[in-house]
Amino acid sequence: MTVLDAYAVLAYLRDEPAAEHVRPLLEDGSGALTAVGLAEVLDHLVRLVKADEDDAVLDLAQLGLLEALPVHAETGSAAGRLRARHYHRTRCPISMADCIAAETARVTGQSLATADPDLLGVCHREGIATLPLPASDGSTWIPPDG
C-alpha cells in the first residue's frame, strides 16, 4: 500500500505529470487516502472545482478511494506533534492533513506519495518513506545532500 496525499489524487484527476505515477496505484488498489485526505479531496472538488457533490463522491468511489484509512487517536496525536516540530507559515507551511498522511505512512510502514516539497522535506528529516511525485510543472523533489 502507498498512502496518497490529496495532491496525488487531484493531480491524477487533472491529468498532471504525477498522474502516470498515481494511476498504477489506483488501478491495482495499492493507493489509499486517509479519512482526512478523502475529506480534503472532496472539499477541493466541490468547493473549488464546483463539482457536484454526488458526482465527486462517485468519482472517488470508482477510483476505490472511499475505503479511506482511519485516523486513530495515536496517529492524530503524532501528526499534531509532527506539525508542531516543523510548521512555519512561510518556510514550511505543511497542513495538518498532510501531517496525518505522513504519520499514517509511518505507522503503517508504507510510503507517502506526494509532490509537496515541504512535506517531502519533513518526511526526509523524520525518516518517513516517500514516493516523490512530479509537481504540476513536471519537476520532482530531490532530497538534500547529507
Kinemage of the C-alpha trace (Angstrom):
@kinemage 1
@onewidth
@group {chain A} dominant
@subgroup {mainchain}
@vectorlist {calphas} color= white
{ca met a 1} P 0.000 0.000 0.000
{ca thr a 2} L 1.002 3.606 -0.613
{ca val a 3} L -0.572 6.464 1.317
{ca leu a 4} L -1.689 9.212 -1.058
{ca asp a 5} L -1.936 12.840 -0.082
{ca ala a 6} L -4.739 14.921 -1.564
{ca tyr a 7} L -2.393 16.419 -4.158
{ca ala a 8} L -1.688 12.974 -5.623
{ca val a 9} L -5.371 12.287 -6.231
{ca leu a 10} L -6.108 15.792 -7.541
{ca ala a 11} L -3.098 15.584 -9.888
{ca tyr a 12} L -4.440 12.283 -11.193
{ca leu a 13} L -7.894 13.751 -11.778
{ca arg a 14} L -6.374 16.755 -13.608
{ca asp a 15} L -4.048 14.510 -15.634
{ca glu a 16} L -0.979 16.368 -14.395
{ca pro a 17} L 2.546 14.907 -14.597
{ca ala a 18} L 2.028 12.928 -11.365
{ca ala a 19} L -0.933 11.088 -12.903
{ca glu a 20} L 1.276 8.484 -14.597
{ca his a 21} L 2.733 7.585 -11.179
{ca val a 22} L -0.596 7.588 -9.339
{ca arg a 23} L -2.557 5.635 -11.989
{ca pro a 24} L -0.941 2.231 -11.268
{ca leu a 25} L -1.512 2.705 -7.530
{ca leu a 26} L -5.204 3.309 -8.154
{ca glu a 27} L -5.553 0.565 -10.759
{ca asp a 28} L -4.067 -2.140 -8.550
{ca gly a 29} L -5.752 -0.833 -5.382
{ca ser a 30} L -2.479 -0.178 -3.582
{ca gly a 31} L -3.044 3.579 -3.167
{ca ala a 32} L -5.171 4.866 -0.305
{ca leu a 33} L -6.200 8.162 1.232
{ca thr a 34} L -6.641 8.761 4.926
{ca ala a 35} L -10.147 9.727 6.039
{ca val a 36} L -8.887 13.311 6.377
{ca gly a 37} L -7.320 13.169 2.903
{ca leu a 38} L -10.638 11.959 1.497
{ca ala a 39} L -12.343 14.945 3.108
{ca glu a 40} L -9.702 17.275 1.687
{ca val a 41} L -10.140 15.934 -1.875
{ca leu a 42} L -13.931 16.168 -1.685
{ca asp a 43} L -13.744 19.703 -0.298
{ca his a 44} L -11.451 20.738 -3.140
{ca leu a 45} L -13.605 19.154 -5.827
{ca val a 46} L -16.887 20.583 -4.564
{ca arg a 47} L -15.803 23.977 -3.233
{ca leu a 48} L -13.055 24.957 -5.675
{ca val a 49} L -13.736 22.949 -8.828
{ca lys a 50} L -17.511 23.323 -8.332
{ca ala a 51} L -18.115 19.622 -8.934
{ca asp a 52} L -21.499 18.214 -7.998
{ca glu a 53} L -21.205 16.551 -4.568
{ca asp a 54} L -22.681 13.237 -5.687
{ca asp a 55} L -20.534 13.167 -8.822
{ca ala a 56} L -17.392 13.841 -6.780
{ca val a 57} L -18.211 11.003 -4.386
{ca leu a 58} L -18.958 8.690 -7.314
{ca asp a 59} L -15.642 9.594 -8.985
{ca leu a 60} L -13.736 8.721 -5.808
{ca ala a 61} L -15.750 5.524 -5.370
{ca gln a 62} L -14.850 4.457 -8.907
{ca leu a 63} L -11.194 5.005 -8.027
{ca gly a 64} L -11.593 2.815 -4.932
{ca leu a 65} L -10.811 5.689 -2.573
{ca leu a 66} L -13.918 5.730 -0.379
{ca glu a 67} L -12.479 2.951 1.775
{ca ala a 68} L -10.216 5.505 3.429
{ca leu a 69} L -7.661 4.682 6.076
{ca pro a 70} L -8.955 5.523 9.558
{ca val a 71} L -7.181 8.106 11.670
{ca his a 72} L -6.736 6.791 15.185
{ca ala a 73} L -6.067 8.984 18.201
{ca glu a 74} L -2.418 7.925 18.328
{ca thr a 75} L -1.916 8.932 14.704
{ca gly a 76} L -3.687 12.235 15.274
{ca ser a 77} L -1.503 12.929 18.283
{ca ala a 78} L 1.655 12.082 16.372
{ca ala a 79} L 0.529 14.281 13.452
{ca gly a 80} L -0.035 17.218 15.782
{ca arg a 81} L 3.445 16.821 17.236
{ca leu a 82} L 4.965 16.436 13.754
{ca arg a 83} L 3.375 19.664 12.572
{ca ala a 84} L 4.384 21.482 15.769
{ca arg a 85} L 8.016 20.440 15.205
{ca his a 86} L 8.198 21.551 11.585
{ca tyr a 87} L 5.479 24.052 10.655
{ca his a 88} L 6.353 27.621 9.766
{ca arg a 89} L 3.874 29.794 7.854
{ca thr a 90} L 6.437 30.800 5.195
{ca arg a 91} L 9.343 28.338 5.401
{ca cys a 92} L 7.364 25.116 5.896
{ca pro a 93} L 3.582 25.583 5.576
{ca ile a 94} L 2.619 21.909 5.927
{ca ser a 95} L -1.058 21.229 6.545
{ca met a 96} L -2.484 19.097 9.322
{ca ala a 97} L -3.988 16.788 6.660
{ca asp a 98} L -0.507 16.281 5.206
{ca cys a 99} L 0.932 15.539 8.649
{ca ile a 100} L -1.819 12.973 9.216
{ca ala a 101} L -0.952 11.324 5.896
{ca ala a 102} L 2.748 11.322 6.816
{ca glu a 103} L 2.138 9.786 10.230
{ca thr a 104} L -0.213 7.219 8.700
{ca ala a 105} L 2.586 6.224 6.332
{ca arg a 106} L 4.999 5.987 9.258
{ca val a 107} L 2.631 3.908 11.423
{ca thr a 108} L 1.771 1.511 8.592
{ca gly a 109} L 5.356 1.261 7.368
{ca gln a 110} L 4.312 2.422 3.903
{ca ser a 111} L 5.424 5.235 1.603
{ca leu a 112} L 3.687 8.573 1.263
{ca ala a 113} L 3.098 9.696 -2.328
{ca thr a 114} L 3.249 13.486 -2.640
{ca ala a 115} L 4.771 16.305 -4.680
{ca asp a 116} L 4.706 18.798 -1.809
{ca pro a 117} L 8.358 19.814 -1.327
{ca asp a 118} L 7.817 20.963 2.255
{ca leu a 119} L 6.124 17.696 3.181
{ca leu a 120} L 8.798 15.682 1.390
{ca gly a 121} L 11.473 17.584 3.304
{ca val a 122} L 9.752 16.904 6.633
{ca cys a 123} L 9.382 13.216 5.797
{ca his a 124} L 13.043 13.070 4.784
{ca arg a 125} L 14.124 14.611 8.103
{ca glu a 126} L 11.779 12.319 10.046
{ca gly a 127} L 12.721 9.100 8.242
{ca ile a 128} L 9.247 8.591 6.741
{ca ala a 129} L 9.365 6.734 3.423
{ca thr a 130} L 8.139 8.711 0.427
{ca leu a 131} L 7.319 8.364 -3.223
{ca pro a 132} L 8.157 11.830 -4.598
{ca leu a 133} L 5.725 12.725 -7.383
{ca pro a 134} L 6.302 15.257 -10.153
{ca ala a 135} L 4.832 18.672 -9.390
{ca ser a 136} L 2.425 20.424 -11.751
{ca asp a 137} L 5.411 21.898 -13.602
{ca gly a 138} L 6.987 18.444 -14.055
{ca ser a 139} L 9.824 18.985 -11.564
{ca thr a 140} L 10.456 16.311 -8.929
{ca trp a 141} L 11.799 16.923 -5.430
{ca ile a 142} L 15.321 15.674 -4.768
{ca pro a 143} L 16.475 15.013 -1.199
{ca pro a 144} L 19.179 17.352 0.078
{ca asp a 145} L 22.724 16.014 0.305
{ca gly a 146} L 23.868 14.623 3.581
